Amino acid sequence: MTNPLPLLLGMPGGWEWLIILVVCLLLFGNRIPGLARSLGRGVNEFKSGLREGETKPDTPGKADEPPARRDP
């Protein structure tokens, strides 16, 4: 069994993660609300598409029939 300690020596600790978070918020803070909004809209569209697919039965309609042939 290998010792996991050498792998963890390069990982940031609590204060380092906090500093990284603050820097990311300063750099990308104005873009985060727009990203969250578009992600929420995408999830809502996906859910409504799933609901729409459940409510519509798969019955062939006129759109599925080939066009009628007309003989000149």
Backbone bond lengths (Angstrom), bond angles and torsions (degrees), N, CA, C in turn:
res aa  C-N    CA-C-N  psi(-1)  N-CA   C-N-CA  omega(-1)  CA-C   N-CA-C  phi
1 M - - - 1.450 - - 1.524 108.31 -
2 T 1.338 115.53 136.52 1.463 119.26 -178.32 1.522 110.27 -89.03
3 N 1.294 115.05 155.70 1.457 122.06 -179.64 1.535 108.75 -86.21
4 P 1.348 119.64 120.45 1.468 120.83 -178.03 1.521 113.82 -77.40
5 L 1.324 118.37 -7.50 1.456 121.22 -176.55 1.531 112.98 -59.47
6 P 1.320 121.53 -43.04 1.470 119.19 179.15 1.524 112.47 -62.43
7 L 1.322 118.44 -29.53 1.458 119.91 178.73 1.526 111.51 -71.58
8 L 1.312 117.95 -30.28 1.455 121.83 -176.56 1.522 113.66 -86.30
9 L 1.306 118.37 -10.64 1.460 119.93 -177.23 1.526 112.51 -67.05
10 G 1.313 118.18 -28.48 1.457 120.91 -179.43 1.511 113.57 -88.77
11 M 1.314 119.28 -4.44 1.462 122.33 -178.19 1.526 110.79 -78.92
12 P 1.351 116.57 140.22 1.469 118.82 177.65 1.528 111.26 -70.07
13 G 1.307 115.50 150.77 1.455 121.90 178.16 1.522 111.28 -92.08
14 G 1.315 116.99 -163.55 1.454 122.04 -175.93 1.509 114.41 -62.59
15 W 1.346 117.25 -49.34 1.459 120.27 -179.07 1.520 111.85 -67.81
16 E 1.321 116.86 -35.27 1.461 119.71 179.16 1.525 110.72 -64.99
17 W 1.346 116.69 -40.84 1.469 120.05 177.87 1.528 110.60 -63.74
18 L 1.316 117.01 -38.03 1.456 120.92 178.94 1.529 110.76 -64.46
19 I 1.309 116.89 -42.57 1.470 120.91 178.30 1.529 110.34 -65.12
20 I 1.328 117.29 -41.85 1.466 121.26 177.90 1.526 110.27 -61.65
21 L 1.335 117.38 -41.92 1.459 121.85 179.16 1.525 111.23 -63.09
22 V 1.331 117.39 -43.77 1.466 121.15 179.75 1.527 110.39 -63.88
23 V 1.313 117.74 -42.67 1.467 121.20 179.37 1.532 110.50 -63.65
24 C 1.333 116.94 -42.50 1.468 120.52 178.49 1.528 110.94 -63.95
25 L 1.330 117.04 -40.34 1.463 119.55 177.97 1.520 111.61 -65.77
26 L 1.322 117.56 -36.59 1.461 120.15 177.77 1.526 111.43 -67.86
27 L 1.322 116.75 -38.34 1.461 120.11 -178.22 1.523 112.75 -77.51
28 F 1.339 117.01 -42.68 1.461 120.70 -171.87 1.525 113.03 -116.02
29 G 1.311 119.16 13.61 1.459 122.68 -174.57 1.511 114.41 -59.43
30 N 1.339 117.32 -38.46 1.459 119.07 -178.16 1.525 112.33 -76.61
31 R 1.310 119.79 -16.15 1.463 122.70 -179.25 1.522 112.60 -93.02
32 I 1.309 118.34 -18.63 1.463 121.52 -174.68 1.525 112.31 -64.49
33 P 1.350 121.57 -44.33 1.463 119.43 179.35 1.536 113.43 -62.04
34 G 1.308 117.17 -40.04 1.466 120.18 177.89 1.520 111.96 -65.63
35 L 1.316 116.36 -38.74 1.459 120.59 177.61 1.523 110.83 -65.45
36 A 1.323 117.09 -43.44 1.465 121.01 178.79 1.528 110.64 -65.19
37 R 1.322 117.13 -39.01 1.463 121.37 179.67 1.529 110.46 -64.02
38 S 1.317 117.70 -46.32 1.461 120.01 -179.61 1.527 111.47 -68.61
39 L 1.307 117.22 -33.62 1.458 120.23 175.76 1.526 110.46 -65.48
40 G 1.325 117.44 -41.90 1.463 121.35 177.53 1.517 112.16 -63.80
41 R 1.326 117.67 -40.64 1.466 120.91 177.50 1.528 110.66 -63.78
42 G 1.311 116.24 -40.54 1.462 119.64 178.90 1.517 112.30 -63.94
43 V 1.328 116.56 -41.16 1.466 120.68 178.44 1.523 109.99 -65.31
44 N 1.344 117.79 -41.97 1.463 120.93 178.45 1.525 111.76 -63.53
45 E 1.323 117.94 -41.24 1.463 120.92 177.35 1.522 110.79 -64.18
46 F 1.310 116.79 -40.42 1.460 120.74 179.18 1.531 110.48 -63.17
47 K 1.337 116.51 -45.31 1.467 120.32 179.79 1.523 111.44 -65.00
48 S 1.334 117.73 -40.99 1.464 119.67 179.18 1.530 110.27 -67.35
49 G 1.299 117.70 -34.32 1.464 120.52 175.24 1.517 111.96 -65.21
50 L 1.320 116.57 -39.26 1.463 119.50 176.37 1.525 111.10 -64.94
51 R 1.328 116.81 -42.90 1.466 120.44 178.84 1.519 111.06 -65.06
52 E 1.319 117.12 -39.18 1.464 121.37 179.65 1.527 110.40 -64.92
53 G 1.312 116.36 -38.74 1.467 120.61 178.62 1.516 112.05 -67.93
54 E 1.326 118.17 -29.87 1.456 120.89 179.56 1.520 112.09 -76.41
55 T 1.330 117.93 -32.59 1.459 120.20 -174.34 1.517 112.93 -84.01
56 K 1.313 119.32 -26.64 1.456 121.26 -178.74 1.530 109.99 -86.48
57 P 1.331 118.18 122.91 1.460 119.72 176.02 1.524 110.03 -75.61
58 D 1.298 116.05 154.78 1.460 121.15 -179.90 1.522 109.49 -91.04
59 T 1.320 116.56 74.77 1.463 121.40 177.03 1.509 108.02 -110.58
60 P 1.317 116.19 138.15 1.467 117.90 -179.80 1.526 109.95 -70.43
61 G 1.300 115.61 135.13 1.454 121.32 179.79 1.508 110.15 -118.58
62 K 1.319 116.39 -168.23 1.454 120.01 -179.16 1.522 111.82 -67.36
63 A 1.312 116.93 -25.85 1.465 119.52 -179.46 1.526 110.82 -70.18
64 D 1.347 117.24 -23.70 1.455 120.42 -178.97 1.525 112.83 -86.61
65 E 1.353 117.78 -14.94 1.457 121.36 -178.18 1.529 109.74 -81.56
66 P 1.329 115.92 144.95 1.477 117.57 175.83 1.509 110.13 -69.14
67 P 1.338 118.29 154.12 1.466 120.52 -179.93 1.515 110.59 -63.34
68 A 1.321 116.47 146.37 1.478 121.28 179.41 1.525 109.89 -70.58
69 R 1.333 115.07 142.06 1.460 120.16 179.33 1.509 109.70 -85.34
70 R 1.296 114.35 137.62 1.463 119.76 175.26 1.528 107.96 -111.34
71 D 1.294 115.37 126.67 1.481 119.62 176.11 1.509 108.43 -90.77
72 P 1.336 117.77 129.13 1.483 119.72 -179.22 1.496 112.75 -74.58
